Amino acid sequence: MIKNKYKVVGVMSGTSLDGVDVIYVEFALDNIWHFKIIHSETVSYNSSWEKTLRNLVAYNIAELQLIDNDYTNYLSSIIKDFINKNNIQTIDVICSHGHTALHRPDNGITYQIGNMPTMAASLNEAVVCDFRVQDVELGGQGAPLVPIGDKLLFSEYDFCLNLGGFANISTELNHERIAYDVCPVNIVLNHYVKLIGFDYDDGGKIAATGNLNNELLDKLNSLVFYEEDYPKSLGLEWVNENIFPLIDTFQLETKDILKTFVEHIAIQIAKEINKKKQGSVLVTGGGAYNNYLITRLNEYSEHRIIIPSNTVVEFKEALIFGLLGVLKLRGEINCLQSVTGATKDHSSGKIYLP
């Protein structure tokens, strides 16, 4: 489907479990790609779905396949409601990331639920989804996939930093795009703040009142992952094995855990972006609203930290998965060897027609 304009529904669900991000966006190609987000919405998970998604790594494959079917139907209903609510008449394609259930690329495994072909039939629209599997089959990490969108839509920034469940960055190095996961963010902060009855630490206000535990901070900063070279990516499994058990041995108050982990995040991100001289860093994802985290990052960073409009902060990943789907329809590269470590650049994702 080669043309210069596409109207697309982009759908994203991240590891921080904030909900399902859905956008309606127009992409236009005029030597470079432009975008205009027309409608956007985040649909929060109910307690049942949140519990199921939080524990996906505990299910066997047969159980995951049943959940996959239910989640595909659930996503389809969210998308259908979004289309009807906004009276959307023209859709070239629906591009959906799904939700990561398993991600162990070093073992050749990645599994995103919500990517079944029934979605196309249910919505009576073309769907592009399941973007990670092919990259893992080609020896890549299957993540991060957003950097091609950073390159095509946000090239004016020296770094694109996403603060979601995990922090990941992308940048140009030696005329190639590189990107990798840096450290956990909201997947850890939200886990601990929920223990005291909140969904998230609003503005980082609770973390700001805590006391820094230097021993825990040193142990977090000493984890082997942080010494590994890119390409590299993180998943919930790694957090369950390396982060939660370490933090829990200290038996700290929640505010002290939050303060110490925010400091850890700021140190790890600054260590990566300070490898370049002073420049600009575009910050998106829910962590961009954590004022305390941004303050600490500014303390360690030598760069200008730029937070864009709320729409871009909240929906950048849904936006870029929309673009990945368009590139797949066009048969163009949407997954970079330099980012994931795959054997070649490629056009990833599956196309399902109604």
N, C-alpha and C positions, 0 to 999 in steps of 0.2 A: 504494500500500500504506500507508494511513493508520491508524496505531495508536499506542499509547503506549509500547510496548517493542519493541526490535529486538535480535536476536542476530546479530552481524556478524563476518565475517573481514575484517580490514583488512591491506593489503599495501603495502609501500613499499620502493623501492630508490633511494638518493640518490647524488649525484655523488661522494661520498667513497669509494664502493665498499666500505663496511664489510660489505655483504651484504644479504640480503633480510630485512626485518623483517616478521614475521607475528604478528598478535594475534587473539584471540577476545575480543570485548567485548560487553557488554550496554549499550545506551543506553536511558534512560528519560526520558520527557518529563512533567514536572509543573510547568507554567508555565515552568520553565527545564530545560535539558538536564542530565542526570547521566550518568556513565559508571562502569562497573566492568570493569576488564581481568581476564579470567578465566585466559587462557593467553597466553603470549608467547614468541617465539623469534626469534633472528637466525641465519639460515643463511648461512654464509660462502661466498663465491664460490671455486671452484677456479681454478687459475692460468690455465686456458684461457679461462674466461668473464671473468675479471678483465682479461686482455689484450685480449679482444674489446671489452669495454665501455669500456675506457680509450681505445680508438682509434676509437670510433664516428664521430667527425667526419671521419675519413679515407675512409669508404666512400661510394660513390655510392648513389642511391636504390634501384636494383635490388638491390645487395648488402644494403642495410639491410632491404629487404623479406624477404629470405631469413633474415637474422639475426632479424628480428621474428618470423617463424614459429617458429624454433627456440627463441627466448627465451620466447615464449608457452607453448610446450610445457614448457619448463624450469620456468617459474613455476607452471604447472598441477601439475606433479609435486611441487614444494615444498609447495604448498597442500594437495594430496591427502595427502601424508605427515603434515603438521601436523594435519589433521582426524582421520586414522586414529590417530596417536600419542596424541592427547588424547581419543579416543573422543567426538568432538563429534557430537551427534545432531540439533541444531536450528540451522539457519542460514537467516536471512531473506535475506541477500544477501552476496556477496563483493565488496569494494570495493578495486580495485587501481590504484595510480598508474602501474605500469609503470616503465620506466627511460628517462630523457631521452637521446635520440640527437642531436637537433638542436634548438637553441633560438635563433632569430634573429627575435624578434617584430617588430622594426622592418622586417624584410623580409617579414613575414606568414608566417613559417615556425616551426612547432614540431612535433616528432615524438617521441612516446614509444613505444618498442617494448614488446611484451608485452601489448598491448591488443586482440588479435584476437578475434573472436567465437567462435573454436573453444574458448576457455577455458570458456565456459558449458557447451558440449556435453561437454567432457572431464570437468568436475567435476559435471555434472548439477545445477547451481545457478545462480540468477540472478547476473549479474555487472554491476557498474557500474564503468566505467573510462574512460580517455581524457578526462581532465578539462580539459586545457589548450587543445585545438584550438578549441573554440567561442569562447573568450575572445579568442584571437588573430584569429579571423575577425571579431569585433566590435570590432577595433581596439585590443584590450588587450595587455598584456605576457604574458598567460598564466601569470603568476607575480607574487608568491607567492600560493598558493591557501589556505594554512593559516590566514590571519588570521580568516576567518569562524568557524573552530573556536576560535581564541583568544577571540573575542568571546563565543561561546556557552558555552564550557567553562571559560575561565580569566579571566573578566572582573574578578576581584578584584585582578589585577596591573596596574600602570601600563604596563608593557611586557612583551611576550613576545619573548624573544631566542632564536633557534635557531642553534647553532654546529655546523653540519654541513659539507658541502663548501664552502658559502658561509654567511656570517652574514646572517640577515635578521631584521628586527624588525617588530612590529606594535603599534599603540597607538591610542587614541581622540584625535581632534583635531576640535574644533568639532562634536561629536556624530556624527562619522563615523569609521569604521575606516580607518586608513591603514597601509600596510606596503610594504616594499621591501627589496631586497638591499642590504647595506651594503658587504661586501668578501669576497674569498675567505678561507677558513680552511683546513679539512683538505685540500681539493683541492691546496693548495700545500704545506702542512706535510708531508703524507704522501708527496707526490712526492719531496721532498728527503730525507726520512729513509729512504726505500726505497733510496736510493743507498748507504747505509752498512749495509744489511741488516736494517732494522726495518720493520714494517708501520706503526707510528705511534710518536710520541715519548711514551712512557708518563709521564703526569703533567707533561709538559713539562720533564723532567729534563735532556735534552740541550740544549734551548734555554737553560735557566738557566745552563749552563756557557759559553755563547758570548760573543762580544764584539759590541757594537752597532756597526753601520756606519752612521754618521749620513748619509753621502752617499747611500747606497742608500735609507735611510729617507726622506730628503727627496724623492727622486725617486718613490718609491712613493706618498707622501702627496700628490704634485703631479699624479697622474694625473687626466685630465679627468673621468672618471666620478664622482669624489668631489665635484665641484662641481655636478653635474646635480641637478635637482629630481626628486622622486618623481612619478609611478610609474616605477620603473626596476628592471631585473633583470639578472643576470649568468649567463653560461654558460661552459662549458669553452673555447669558441672565443675568448672575450675574454681568458681567462687565457693561452691559447697565444700570443695576439698581443701582449699587453701586460705580463704578469707574468714568465713564464719567460725570455723574451729579455732583459729588463731585469736580472733577478737574475743570469743566467748571464754577463753582460758583466763582472761584478765578480770572478768566479772566487774566491769565498770558500769557506772551510771550511763544511761542512754545519751545524755548531753555530752558526756566526755568521749564516748565512742564517736558521736557525730563530729565533734570538734577535731578529734585526732584523725578521723578518716578524711574529712575535708582538707586538712593540712597535707595528708598523703596524696590526695588527688591533685592539689595545686602543685606540689613538688614534682610529681611524675609528669604532669603536662608541661610545666615550665622547662623541665630537663630536656624534653623533646623539642619544643618550639625554639628554645634558646640556642639550638644548634645552628640556626640561621641568624644573621644580623637583624637589626631592628626592622620590623615590617608590620603588616596588618593581619589580624586574626579575626575571622568571622565566626561568631559563636552562636550556635543554635541548639535546639533540644531543651527539654524541661529544666536542665541544670542552669540554663542561662538566666533563669529567674531566681536562682539562689545567690542573693546579693553577697552573702558572706563568702561563698566560694569564689565569686568573681573578684571580690576584694583581695582574698588571699592569692589568687592567681596573678592579679596585678602586682602584688608585692614581690613575687618571684620572677615575673616575666619581664623581658626587655622589649616587648611588642605593644602596639596599640590594640587593645581588645575592643572589638566592635560588635554590638548587639543590634541586629536589624529589627524590622517591624515584627510585631507579634505573630503575624501570619507566617512569615518566613521562619521565625524561631520555632514555631509549633509544627509546621507542616512541610518543612524542607525535605524530609525523607520520603513522605508520600509524593511530593512533587517530583523528586528524582526517580522514584520507582515508576512514576508515570512516564518520564522520559526514557527510562530503560526499556519499557514496553514499546514505545514508539520506535526506538532504535532497532529492537528485535523485529518489529513488523517490516522495517525498511531493510532488514538483512545486514545491518551495520554493527560494528563492534560496540558492545556495551559492557564488556568485562575485560579489564586490563591485566595482562601477564605481570607487569611491573608492580601491580598492587597485590595480587593474590598469590603469585608464585606459580600459577598454572603454566603448562608447557607452551601456551600461545595465547595471544589476544583472541577473543571469540565473541559471538553473539549468543547470549545465554537466555534461557527461559523457554517455556512451552506455550504454544499458541493453541487455544481451544476455540472452536467456532460453534455457534448455537445449532 
